[in-house]
Amino acid sequence: MRKKKYRKVYSLVNPIVHAIEGAAVTDEKTLDYLREKELKAIEAFRTGAAGEQDWRVISEFCNLAESMACDGIGPEALAATNAAQEALKEAHERFVRTGKMGTTGPGLTAFKDAYEYHDLQRQSVGRSVYEKHIELVTNKIRSKSPHVVFMSKKEKK
């Protein structure tokens, strides 16, 4: 009597659809949600009503834009992301000093420029590449890499 083969059948994930979705650009509904969230954070900085969550949103897209630019996806975004990260550091120092989150006019311009570059970057790549960079930046933040800007819990007021 021959040995029967046991082949595991994965019925929950269709591999062809999964591969096509990974190679496709992120859908408009998801992009619109991200855009709205990021623009609200920039607007909160403009009006002076920004909080820690707004700071984190801007920090996330700046770190993502820098990661993608270093990987060759829109390398011209590096200057804008560096300026935005400097503005984020200044806003954090102001928050520690005064308890209010805010930035200057050049800081707002840097945030808007970094946002525009990042929006173009994520429209230009597939979802799998974008998710790879999200995971990369998340791991850098967890390891407290000096290449990313993050708000440490010790320094919060």
Phi, psi and omega in degrees: 000132181278154178285134179279142178277139176249115180242122180282129181254121179267100184269344185280330183239124175275112187297329181290313179296321179298318179293320179294318179295323179292328181276341182282158175288149182302138185293158186295325181297315179293318179297320179296321178297315179296317179300315181298316180298316182290318179293326176295323179293318178295319179295323178296322176293323181294319183275350180086013181255020184287149176234190181297322181295321177295320177299316181295319180299313180293320178299319181298311183287332175292316179295320178295317180297321178294318179298316180292322179294320178294334179273002177098004179262097182069061183296343178290350180282348184300317181298316181293320181290324177296318178295319180293323179291326175295319177295324177295320178297318178296320179295321179294317178298321178295321180295319178294320183285314188248342183087003179240139180264127179193172179212175181267177177300311177299329177295316177298318178298320178296319178298315181294319178296315179296321178298314181297316178297317181294323178297320177293321180298312185286340174282340186270346185241163176288163182297324181295322179292318179298316179294326177298317180289326176298315179295320179298313180293321178300317179294324177294321179293317178299324182272002180057047179295143178287353182273355179236154178260126177213158181262115180281151184288335181291326186275349181292150181274000000 
